[in-house]
């Protein structure tokens, strides 16, 4: 039997079409059975590079405390959470009432929505890859908010398929590039809102902001945009609750702090944002769906 990887599940157009059709018709009971089947197929492949990244990421998040069976169980939970969120995504994608019921907003998120819909209070929304982060974009669009979404650069066919779905839901989506970066900068200066991811690493960068007490490969590009346009930031995290519904959280408004040294300014403000990210991830570490090494230097360490 061929090996599976989370990339093939998330980013293969063929598998996504199958998943969308199955997800729509499978009840939560049978959907959960499929979720566990997928999780068991992937999470135990400890020699897989992606699984290794999850192991090391979760080890760092735990303060290097998890090991052995506890760490194995945490990795299983990460893949289960990701697959469960993917099922919820497919199951609810064409059910607007169900999306409204499934994803609730906290008070800060309500404030974020008011800023978006005003089209006068520029805001940079930075999204953590937690819970139903993709479905949360649809929930925002259903509220009549129309932010500009910057997605991962140079999307492969599967990722582009996801972007096409987002556009059908009414979201304005542009893969990150020099052109879209300039478009987003202009959009912010005109009072608009831009949403993009914050926690996907970009190895080999010039800066290594501290995250969970260690130098990370988190890029500072988003903070550069916020500083350039004098735009405050709000961190967004969609977290599954015990009742299987989700709450879309937002941080307090984070104003950028100025510094005469540009390098210090970038790293300092990125670390301020990441301090909010740490709190959200600490609250539900098993829901942090990050399958790339955020701390590449830890790959040579053994948990």
ZAVODREN-694872 format. One line per 3 residues: number of its first residue (from 1); their letters; for each residue x, y, z of C-alpha. Coordinates in pm, 1 decimal, padded with zeros to 6 digits. Example, Ala and Ser with C-alpha at 12.3 -4.5 7.8 and 13.67 -1.06 7.14 Angstrom:
1	AS	01230.0/-00450.0/00780.0; 01367.0/-00106.0/00714.0
***
This chain:
1	XXX	00000.0/00000.0/00000.0; 00146.6/00341.6/-00092.9; 00254.4/00572.7/00186.4
4	XXX	00026.2/00862.1/00269.5; 00132.8/01206.1/00378.0; -00067.7/01498.6/00502.7
7	XXX	00045.7/01693.6/00194.7; -00123.5/01438.9/-00032.5; -00443.4/01467.7/00168.7
10	XXX	-00444.4/01846.1/00193.4; -00301.7/01944.6/-00142.8; -00393.2/01679.6/-00400.4
13	XXX	-00684.8/01806.8/-00612.8; -00802.7/01451.1/-00680.6; -00805.2/01349.5/-00314.8
16	XXX	-00962.5/01681.9/-00215.2; -01249.1/01631.3/-00460.2; -01305.1/01284.5/-00316.7
19	XXX	-01279.8/01427.3/00033.5; -01526.8/01704.3/-00046.6; -01783.9/01460.3/-00184.1
22	XXX	-01734.6/01208.7/00097.9; -01725.9/01477.7/00363.1; -02059.9/01613.8/00249.0
25	XXX	-02240.3/01280.7/00271.8; -02068.5/01111.9/00567.1; -02239.1/01159.6/00902.6
28	XXX	-02018.9/01278.2/01191.9; -02009.8/00921.0/01324.0; -01871.4/00772.5/01002.6
31	XXX	-01669.2/01083.0/00933.1; -01492.2/01035.1/01266.1; -01420.9/00672.0/01173.9
34	XXX	-01250.7/00787.9/00853.5; -01062.3/01057.7/01045.5; -00918.1/00798.9/01284.9
37	XXX	-00831.9/00568.3/00994.6; -00633.5/00845.7/00825.1; -00469.5/00947.3/01152.0
40	XXX	-00356.3/00593.4/01231.5; -00219.4/00559.5/00878.4; -00001.6/00869.7/00902.2
43	XXX	00087.1/00961.0/01260.5; 00290.1/00649.0/01342.4; 00535.4/00696.7/01054.1
46	XXX	00808.2/00834.4/01277.7; 01068.3/00825.5/00999.7; 00859.6/01049.2/00775.7
49	XXX	01012.7/01399.4/00753.1; 00679.4/01563.6/00815.5; 00607.4/01353.6/01123.3
52	XXX	00957.4/01431.2/01250.1; 00878.3/01801.9/01219.6; 00557.7/01759.8/01421.8
55	XXX	00747.9/01565.9/01688.7; 01008.8/01838.4/01726.1; 00755.1/02124.1/01712.5
58	XXX	00542.7/01968.3/01985.6; 00850.8/01886.8/02191.6; 00950.7/02253.6/02191.7
61	XXX	00595.8/02367.5/02271.3; 00595.7/02132.3/02572.0; 00911.6/02295.9/02701.8
64	XXX	01102.4/01980.0/02602.1; 00903.3/01791.6/02863.9; 00713.0/01541.8/02648.7
67	XXX	00891.7/01223.4/02551.1; 00822.0/00861.7/02470.7; 00456.4/00758.8/02463.8
70	XXX	00335.5/01103.8/02573.9; 00500.6/01264.4/02273.1; 00375.4/00989.2/02040.3
73	XXX	00022.5/01045.3/02169.8; 00053.4/01420.9/02118.2; 00162.7/01369.5/01755.7
76	XXX	-00136.5/01139.5/01700.5; -00362.4/01409.1/01845.6; -00216.5/01670.2/01608.7
79	XXX	-00292.9/01458.1/01303.0; -00634.3/01364.8/01438.6; -00719.6/01729.8/01499.1
82	XXX	-00605.3/01826.2/01150.8; -00802.9/01547.8/00984.3; -01109.4/01626.2/01198.2
85	XXX	-01093.9/01992.6/01097.4; -01060.0/01888.4/00733.1; -01370.8/01670.5/00765.6
88	XXX	-01563.2/01960.7/00923.7; -01442.3/02182.8/00639.5; -01571.3/01949.2/00369.9
91	XXX	-01887.8/01856.3/00558.8; -01996.8/02218.6/00609.6; -01849.8/02387.0/00302.7
94	XXX	-02183.5/02422.6/00122.5; -02397.6/02460.5/00435.8; -02395.6/02826.8/00535.6
97	XXX	-02626.1/02778.3/00833.7; -02406.1/02499.4/00967.0; -02093.1/02715.6/00935.0
100	XXX	-02262.9/02991.7/01134.6; -02359.0/02735.5/01399.2; -02020.8/02560.4/01405.9
103	XXX	-01797.1/02866.7/01440.9; -01864.6/03125.1/01708.9; -01675.6/03452.5/01757.9
106	XXX	-01526.3/03588.6/02079.2; -01556.4/03956.7/02172.2; -01222.9/04054.8/02019.4
109	XXX	-01318.7/03883.5/01694.6; -01644.3/04079.7/01688.6; -01433.2/04393.9/01721.7
112	XXX	-01209.0/04271.0/01438.8; -01516.5/04222.2/01217.3; -01637.1/04575.0/01286.7
115	XXX	-01299.0/04709.1/01179.5; -01305.3/04498.8/00860.8; -01655.6/04605.7/00763.9
118	XXX	-01587.3/04971.9/00831.6; -01328.9/04970.6/00549.4; -01173.1/05267.4/00729.3
121	XXX	-00969.5/05110.7/01010.7; -00682.8/04926.2/00849.0; -00599.4/04600.0/01023.1
124	XXX	-00360.7/04313.4/00956.7; -00512.6/03982.9/01068.9; -00251.6/03711.8/01126.5
127	XXX	-00390.8/03358.8/01137.0; -00252.7/03064.6/01330.7; -00285.8/02719.5/01176.6
130	XXX	-00513.2/02595.7/01453.9; -00846.2/02413.9/01454.2; -01070.5/02494.4/01158.7
133	XXX	-00855.0/02783.2/01039.3; -00966.4/02749.4/00677.4; -01337.2/02719.8/00754.9
136	XXX	-01308.2/03029.5/00974.2; -01240.5/03234.3/00660.4; -01580.9/03133.6/00528.5
139	XXX	-01739.9/03225.4/00861.0; -01587.0/03573.1/00833.6; -01710.4/03610.2/00475.3
142	XXX	-02064.0/03510.4/00581.9; -02062.5/03813.0/00813.6; -02027.2/04040.5/00512.9
145	XXX	-01658.9/04109.7/00574.1; -01437.6/04126.5/00266.0; -01069.9/04130.7/00364.4
148	XXX	-00788.7/04064.7/00119.7; -00638.5/03721.3/00191.6; -00273.5/03653.1/00111.9
151	XXX	-00216.5/03279.4/00075.5; 00098.3/03068.7/00049.6; 00326.5/03173.0/-00242.4
154	XXX	00360.7/02968.4/-00561.8; 00066.4/02736.3/-00488.1; 00076.6/02383.8/-00627.3
157	XXX	-00235.1/02258.4/-00812.5; -00394.3/02125.1/-00494.8; -00341.1/02444.5/-00298.8
160	XXX	-00472.0/02645.4/-00593.8; -00783.7/02424.8/-00581.1; -00834.4/02537.8/-00221.4
163	XXX	-00783.3/02899.9/-00325.4; -01050.7/02860.2/-00593.6; -01292.6/02730.7/-00328.5
166	XXX	-01215.1/03031.5/-00112.0; -01288.5/03266.6/-00399.7; -01622.7/03096.9/-00462.9
169	XXX	-01710.0/03171.0/-00100.1; -01655.5/03540.2/-00166.5; -01302.3/03575.9/-00034.6
172	XXX	-01047.9/03781.8/-00226.5; -00741.1/03554.4/-00232.0; -00397.3/03627.6/-00375.4
175	XXX	-00087.1/03405.1/-00343.0; 00191.3/03597.7/-00173.2; 00427.7/03757.2/-00427.3
178	XXX	00594.6/04092.3/-00481.9; 00287.7/04207.1/-00674.7; 00034.2/04090.5/-00415.1
181	XXX	00252.2/04231.5/-00134.6; 00234.2/04571.3/-00303.2; -00140.7/04528.8/-00355.7
184	XXX	-00187.0/04443.5/00011.9; 00021.9/04743.6/00115.6; -00197.2/04972.2/-00095.1
187	XXX	-00510.9/04804.1/00040.0; -00402.7/04867.6/00399.1; -00314.5/05228.6/00334.3
190	XXX	-00665.2/05279.9/00196.9; -00817.7/05151.2/00520.4; -00873.1/04788.1/00422.3
193	XXX	-00798.1/04465.4/00607.8; -00548.6/04201.0/00501.5; -00544.6/03846.8/00642.0
196	XXX	-00253.5/03606.7/00607.2; -00080.7/03325.5/00796.0; 00178.7/03393.4/01061.7
199	XXX	00329.9/03064.9/01179.2; 00450.6/02880.0/00869.6; 00832.9/02876.7/00879.8
202	XXX	01060.7/02996.7/00603.6; 01407.2/02841.4/00663.5; 01716.6/03040.5/00579.1
205	XXX	01576.8/03383.2/00657.8; 01784.9/03670.0/00785.3; 01597.5/03690.6/01115.7
208	XXX	01519.4/03429.4/01379.9; 01257.7/03573.2/01617.1; 01225.8/03400.3/01952.2
211	XXX	00923.5/03171.7/01978.6; 00861.5/02949.7/02281.0; 01203.5/03053.7/02406.2
214	XXX	01401.9/02945.1/02098.8; 01517.4/03112.3/01773.4; 01262.3/03025.0/01504.3
217	XXX	01231.9/03023.1/01125.8; 00913.2/03234.7/01137.2; 00942.5/03503.9/00865.4
220	XXX	00902.1/03872.9/00950.8; 00747.5/03970.5/00614.2; 00403.7/04032.4/00763.4
223	XXX	00543.8/04258.2/01034.1; 00739.0/04449.3/00771.8; 00407.0/04521.3/00600.2
226	XXX	00245.9/04631.8/00927.2; 00533.3/04867.1/01011.6; 00550.5/05012.9/00660.2
229	XXX	00178.7/05097.6/00659.5; 00152.0/05180.4/01032.5; -00113.5/04910.7/01064.2
232	XXX	-00207.5/04743.4/01393.8; -00214.6/04363.9/01407.5; -00468.6/04118.9/01548.2
235	XXX	-00378.8/03751.4/01585.6; -00657.8/03504.2/01497.0; -00694.3/03145.2/01621.7
238	XXX	-00986.9/02908.4/01561.1; -00996.3/02648.3/01841.0; -01221.1/02341.7/01871.0
241	XXX	-01422.6/02314.1/02191.8; -01535.1/02011.8/02392.4; -01876.6/02021.8/02221.2
244	XXX	-01702.6/01985.2/01878.5; -01786.4/02342.7/01780.3; -01521.1/02610.0/01734.5
247	XXX	-01451.9/02953.8/01873.9; -01268.0/03198.7/01651.4; -01052.8/03407.9/01882.9
250	XXX	-00871.2/03733.3/01821.5; -00599.4/03892.3/02028.0; -00608.9/04248.3/02149.9
253	XXX	-00510.0/04508.2/01894.3; -00129.4/04509.8/01872.7; 00016.4/04846.0/01772.4
256	XXX	00361.7/04836.2/01615.6; 00642.2/04978.5/01830.0; 00899.1/05196.5/01656.5
259	XXX	01277.0/05161.8/01693.9; 01563.9/05346.7/01528.7; 01728.7/05017.1/01427.0
262	XXX	01519.1/04852.3/01153.1; 01641.0/04500.7/01233.3; 01557.3/04541.7/01601.0
265	XXX	01219.1/04689.8/01507.9; 01124.0/04393.3/01289.0; 01227.8/04126.3/01536.1
268	XXX	01090.4/04308.4/01840.5; 00743.9/04347.5/01688.8; 00740.7/03993.6/01550.1
271	XXX	00821.2/03858.8/01894.0; 00539.5/04066.0/02046.2; 00294.1/03904.7/01805.2
274	XXX	00440.1/03559.3/01867.7; 00392.3/03605.4/02241.9; 00016.1/03614.2/02173.9
277	XXX	00052.7/03310.3/01948.7; 00219.0/03119.1/02231.8; -00083.3/03173.8/02456.8
280	XXX	-00326.3/03041.7/02196.1; -00108.4/02739.3/02117.1; -00054.3/02662.5/02486.6
283	XXX	-00433.6/02649.6/02528.8; -00468.1/02366.2/02273.6; -00125.4/02246.3/02151.4
286	XXX	-00273.7/01937.2/01986.4; -00468.1/02166.5/01751.3; -00158.9/02342.4/01616.5
289	XXX	-00143.7/02197.3/01265.0; 00213.9/02285.2/01178.7; 00384.4/02015.3/00972.8
292	XXX	00705.9/02202.8/00894.1; 01006.1/02251.4/01126.5; 00956.4/02584.0/01301.7
295	XXX	01285.1/02540.4/01488.2; 01517.5/02374.8/01230.5; 01810.6/02369.5/01472.1
298	XXX	01619.9/02125.1/01697.5; 01614.9/01861.3/01423.1; 01958.8/01750.9/01540.2
301	XXX	01833.0/01710.6/01898.5; 01660.3/01400.3/02024.5; 01347.3/01450.8/02235.5
***
